[in-house]
Amino acid sequence: MIPERHELAGSGVVFPPMGVGTWAWGDKGTWGMGGYDTSLTRTTIHDAWEASIDAGITLFDTAEVYGRGESERIIGALLAGDPGRAGGVVIATKFMPSPQKVFVRSSLLKALRASLRRLGLASVGLYQIHGPISLRSHEAMADALAAASDAGLVEAVGVSNYSAEEMAAIARALERRGLRLATNQVEFSLLRRAPETSGLLAACRDLGVLPLAYSPIGQGRLTGKYSAANPPPGRRTFATHPMSVVDDVVALLRRIGDAHGGKRPSQVALNWVMAKGAVPIPGAKNRDQALENAGALGWSLDDDDMAELDEVALDGVRRGFNRFWQHG
């Protein structure tokens, strides 16, 4: 059964079973608002925000690098303009630990305070290290996160794109400072099952760390909208597979969805991620996409469905990691 809620370790923060990833909200060069998806506007984002929250999807994940802070500014405006809905929302954002940030403690606190100004918040529910690229040690990174926690600026702390070994190391460093590692955000979907087959999800369970899954529908590849004859546009490079292979996965998703009352391929794909114990954070650029995401909630795949999907799931090879990892 898919849990109705997740309590983050070492905090009072509660996550719903699904969230919204907001990389596209403000990243003009990659996704829209000047990129290839000209249908993405502040109005469509507002509609997605309302529809998501009304469906119980109250977690919104962003980062300082998304549109150079524009995603955070958009969320800040939504929070300020919709106080009725904002009360139940949990915001997660991230710190970019670029190698040149040698003084990581002061850099993290400066970046966090800038994120909070853009969001219009006194603190965030979850603050994450965007990836394991800092030249400083796990101990130094844990010191920085502890300083943010001691200052009352964050309620829970997490990481993103960390391996099982890296995750365990920073978890130990945080424990020495009286903190728990709450989350690890990784790319996870039927097109990139590697976090499960590599043992990362099992390591999360052992540590009490909640996995967050970005690109859980393969950047739209698992919606049924695209095919080998109609490939997705733009720079969708995560979990890259030939669309002829993806078409076979989508065909199974469609068949299983039909057996569950007409669920769409994306809804089956998201349900599979939740059944694995992860919280998917698909994007939502408009009301229709938000409602389609919400259709993954309130029902469960059975054991036979899971076995069939496991059989076709692909480990996935993420190309251009150094260039693209920061967007998770």
Residue, then its C-alpha position, 0 to 999 in steps of 0.5 A: m500500500i502507498p502511504e498517505r503521508h511521510e514523516l521526515a526523519g528528525s523533524g516534524v515535516v510531513f510530505p504527501p505521497m507525491g510532490v511537484g518539481t518546479w525546474a520548469w518554472g522559470d528556467k527559460g532556456t531549457w523548458g519554456m517561457g522563451g524556450y521551446d514550450t511557449s505555452l508555459t506562462r505565469t498563468t498556467i503555472h498558477d493554474a497548476w499550483e492551484a490544481s495540485i494543492d486542491a488535489g492534496i499535492t502540497l510539496f513543491d521542490t525548487a532550487e536556487v539554480y532553477g532559472r537563476g532563482e526565478s523558480e523560487r521567485i515564482i513560488g514566492a509570488l504564489l505563496a504571497g498571492d494565495p495565503g489560503r492555500a499556502g498554509g498547507v504547503v511544504i517548500a523544499t529547495k537546494f544549495m548548489p555546492s560549487p567547488q569554488k565555494v571553499f568556505v561552504r558554511s558561509s556560502l550555504l547560509k548566504a545562499l539559503r538566506a537569498s532563497l528565503r528572500r525570494l520565497g518570502l519565507a522565514s524557513v523552508g521545510l527541507y533544504q538539500i545539498h544539490g549534489p556531491i561535487s563540493l571539494r569540502s568534506h562531508e563533515a564540512m557540509a554537515d557543519a553548514l547544514a547544522a548551522a542552518s538548522d541551529a539558526g532556525l532557517v530549515e526544518a529538515v535537511g537532505v541531499s540530492n544525487y548522492s550514492a549510497e556510500e556518500m549518503a551514509a557518510i553525510a548521514r553519519a556526519l549529521e548524526r554527530r551534530g544531532l541531525r538526521l538526514a531526511t531525504n535523498q533526491v535522485e532520478f528514478s523511474l521505469l526508465r531509470r531503475a538504477p537507484e533500486t537495482s544498485g541498492l540505493l533505495a534499500a540503503c535509504r530504508d536502512l537509514g530512514v531516509l526518504p527517497l524523492a524521485y525526480s523525472p519520474i515519468g522520464q521527462g514526459r516519455l512515459t505519458g504516451k504523448y511521444s513515440a518513436a514516430n513523434p519523439p520529445p523535443g528539446r534537451r530531454t537527456f535524462a534516462t536516455h533510451p531509444m523511443s522504440v524501446v520506450d514505446d514498449v514500456v508505454a504499451l504495458l503502462r497503457r494496458i495496465g492502466d486500462a485494467h485499472g479503470g482507464k488510468r493513463p500511462s503516466q499515472v501508472a508510472l507514478n504509482w509504480v514509483m510510489a509503490k517502491g517507497a519513493v515520493p515522485i516529484p513530476g513537473a506540472k506546467n498547467r492545470d491539465q498536467a497537475l490533474e493528470n499527476a493527481g490521478a496517480l493517487g488513491w489507488s494501487l497496483d497489484d503484485d502482478d502489475m508490479a512484477e510485469l513493470d519490473e520486468v520491462a523497467l530499464d536501469g537507464v544511463r544518464r548522459g551528460f551527468n556533469r552538465f545536467w545533474q544540478h537540475g534534479 
